Amino acid sequence: MLVFRGTEAGFTLVSSSNIVLAPIRISPYSVNGWRSLIVYTKDKGDVVLHFSGTRYPADPSLQPKVRQVELEAASSAIQ
């Protein structure tokens, strides 16, 4: 998964994460000014990725499972 930031000159790569499967959801909660992302991983199911201030985690399988309330409030980005 690649995350880009829109700029006046186009787009700048912010972060890349591997081992991400659809669906990808956008959490209603923010960390360090960016919305958290909820992605599906084969071994853990739905996990939450928090922005560190510079990027999202590269390996989602090492992240915590998402809380059910956050999952239910999330909006879908990619089915």
Secondary structure, DSSP 8 states (H G I E B T S, - for coil): -EEEEEETTEEEEEEE-SS-EEEEEEEEEEETTEEEEEEEETTTEEEEE---SS---S-GGGS-B--HHHHHH-EEEE-
